[in-house]
């Protein structure tokens, strides 16, 4: 069943400027600037009125309606990101062999995971800051997708295969996500 008309409004807070040009949205705030291209959504019109972003579409099927609400959430995440930013916390867990984690250029190096001699690496996405404090790793940035992808890269690089997870719980795990206030 098709929905006849959908109109969604996103309010723009003070201190944040938004520019829209051919479904390309740029959001600028005190923490930085984010750009996103939504030109794949041909059924959607994005425009700005006063201090609001208007998303409008007509005769949507179920998939198009879901895409519209996803785009709305992406824009809201961009606004929150340039205002405050996002932070993910990861915990280094080991039982016998101490894991060493350090940041080298655009990579996180993980050594001595369950006594391995090889060095595991995880890519840090551009615009993301990673700091290692003891047994905690803090991942910060303005773009939630890049921050979460960097945290996932670190978690995946420390994944142990072919061992019983109940006994060998060594690795690096995400334990907290927050908006920086």
Phi and psi in degrees as a GROMACS rama.xvg file:
@    title "Ramachandran Plot"
@    xaxis  label "Phi"
@    yaxis  label "Psi"
@TYPE xy
-93.8514  145.488  UNK-2
-91.1648  132.585  UNK-3
-69.3109  -52.0289  UNK-4
-148.115  137.292  UNK-5
-129.835  132.699  UNK-6
-133.681  119.13  UNK-7
-117.914  139.545  UNK-8
-118.685  135.979  UNK-9
-120.269  120.184  UNK-10
-79.596  140.335  UNK-11
-99.092  116.81  UNK-12
-71.9018  163.051  UNK-13
-68.7662  145.649  UNK-14
91.3456  -3.6769  UNK-15
-121.466  131.186  UNK-16
-115.456  139.434  UNK-17
-124.064  134.623  UNK-18
-126.117  134.808  UNK-19
-122.883  126.779  UNK-20
-142.733  110.768  UNK-21
52.0195  52.3775  UNK-22
63.5475  16.9637  UNK-23
-103.784  117.57  UNK-24
-105.229  129.716  UNK-25
-121.517  126.153  UNK-26
-117.678  129.573  UNK-27
-126.26  132.641  UNK-28
-145.68  -167.082  UNK-29
-69.8881  -24.592  UNK-30
-89.941  -14.837  UNK-31
151.973  -159.542  UNK-32
-135.771  138.002  UNK-33
-126.198  142.006  UNK-34
-122.736  146.081  UNK-35
-151.253  138.432  UNK-36
-107.387  119.243  UNK-37
-111.666  27.5321  UNK-38
-70.174  -12.1893  UNK-39
-67.9481  -22.5893  UNK-40
-89.5578  83.7524  UNK-41
-68.4084  -24.5009  UNK-42
-79.6058  -8.17896  UNK-43
-106.872  141.348  UNK-44
-114.825  131.585  UNK-45
-118.174  125.192  UNK-46
-145.83  167.389  UNK-47
-118.396  130.292  UNK-48
-126.844  119.099  UNK-49
51.6417  -115.073  UNK-50
-111.091  40.5985  UNK-51
-139.941  147.378  UNK-52
-103.397  128.487  UNK-53
-108.648  126.207  UNK-54
-110.606  121.098  UNK-55
-131.218  143.692  UNK-56
-157.286  155.326  UNK-57
-129.594  153.567  UNK-58
50.0531  62.7896  UNK-59
-93.9923  139.291  UNK-60
-89.6156  -176.558  UNK-61
-62.3772  -41.7317  UNK-62
-67.4875  -42.2629  UNK-63
-66.6263  -37.9625  UNK-64
-64.1987  -41.8229  UNK-65
-63.8256  -38.8111  UNK-66
-64.0581  -41.0823  UNK-67
-59.6937  -45.6168  UNK-68
-71.0811  -28.9347  UNK-69
-66.8405  -42.4254  UNK-70
-63.5672  -40.2637  UNK-71
-58.4771  -45.7766  UNK-72
-67.0296  -35.9968  UNK-73
-60.9281  -44.569  UNK-74
-65.6033  -41.0256  UNK-75
-62.6791  -40.0323  UNK-76
-65.0123  -36.2386  UNK-77
-64.4905  -41.7813  UNK-78
-64.1626  -45.5696  UNK-79
-63.5599  -38.4994  UNK-80
-64.0607  -43.7822  UNK-81
-77.011  -18.5469  UNK-82
-83.5316  -50.9618  UNK-83
-117.376  -50.5738  UNK-84
102.747  170.758  UNK-85
-123.213  149.51  UNK-86
-139.733  131.336  UNK-87
-117.116  139.843  UNK-88
-111.522  134.888  UNK-89
-123.857  146.539  UNK-90
-112.856  133.433  UNK-91
-89.6926  120.675  UNK-92
-120.615  127.738  UNK-93
-145.724  153.475  UNK-94
-106.198  -45.912  UNK-95
-120.027  -54.245  UNK-96
-89.2096  120.649  UNK-97
-68.9723  125.591  UNK-98
-82.3412  134.981  UNK-99
-108.641  127.327  UNK-100
-125.459  129.85  UNK-101
-145.711  154.701  UNK-102
-97.5948  123.1  UNK-103
-127.253  111.877  UNK-104
54.3661  -117.072  UNK-105
-101.585  22.175  UNK-106
-135.002  152.598  UNK-107
-104.294  125.392  UNK-108
-101.355  129.006  UNK-109
-115.815  118.547  UNK-110
-122.687  155.62  UNK-111
64.256  31.1244  UNK-112
-73.2703  120.008  UNK-113
43.9181  36.203  UNK-114
82.1445  10.0572  UNK-115
-67.9423  147.219  UNK-116
-88.8239  -23.7907  UNK-117
-78.5543  158.126  UNK-118
-100.596  125.542  UNK-119
-94.0839  142.193  UNK-120
-125.531  148.739  UNK-121
-130.224  132.465  UNK-122
-77.2782  137.342  UNK-123
-98.6229  124.531  UNK-124
-69.554  151.757  UNK-125
-63.2257  139.84  UNK-126
86.3669  8.82103  UNK-127
-116.078  138.868  UNK-128
-110.359  128.459  UNK-129
-118.512  129.138  UNK-130
-128.006  141.435  UNK-131
-109.29  122.036  UNK-132
-125.76  94.9374  UNK-133
65.285  -116.904  UNK-134
-98.0446  11.192  UNK-135
-115.595  144.548  UNK-136
-120.31  130.154  UNK-137
-114.654  126.097  UNK-138
-114.347  122.147  UNK-139
-129.495  151.151  UNK-140
175.505  177.03  UNK-141
-94.0028  -28.9317  UNK-142
-93.6241  114.32  UNK-143
-61.7712  -32.9502  UNK-144
-69.9944  -39.6743  UNK-145
-71.7456  -37.6434  UNK-146
-65.1545  -47.1043  UNK-147
-68.5316  -34.6484  UNK-148
-67.8854  -38.2808  UNK-149
-64.5608  -44.067  UNK-150
-62.6845  -40.1134  UNK-151
-67.3338  -36.7596  UNK-152
-62.2844  -41.2533  UNK-153
-66.6668  -44.8011  UNK-154
-63.5032  -40.9562  UNK-155
-71.3655  -34.2975  UNK-156
-66.1603  -26.2548  UNK-157
-97.4718  10.8921  UNK-158
-72.6261  133.147  UNK-159
-99.8706  130.231  UNK-160
-109.769  155.131  UNK-161
63.875  23.973  UNK-162
-127.962  154.658  UNK-163
-73.2433  116.397  UNK-164
-64.4822  -22.5643  UNK-165
-72.5639  -26.8239  UNK-166
-100.232  -47.7122  UNK-167
-97.0167  87.7389  UNK-168
-95.2753  12.2974  UNK-169
-62.216  145.565  UNK-170
151.787  -171.324  UNK-171
-122.69  128.074  UNK-172
-130.52  140.732  UNK-173
-73.1282  129.264  UNK-174
-126.591  -9.9318  UNK-175
-156.011  139.791  UNK-176
-129.322  139.546  UNK-177
-154.769  160.981  UNK-178
-92.2071  128.268  UNK-179
-66.9474  129.553  UNK-180
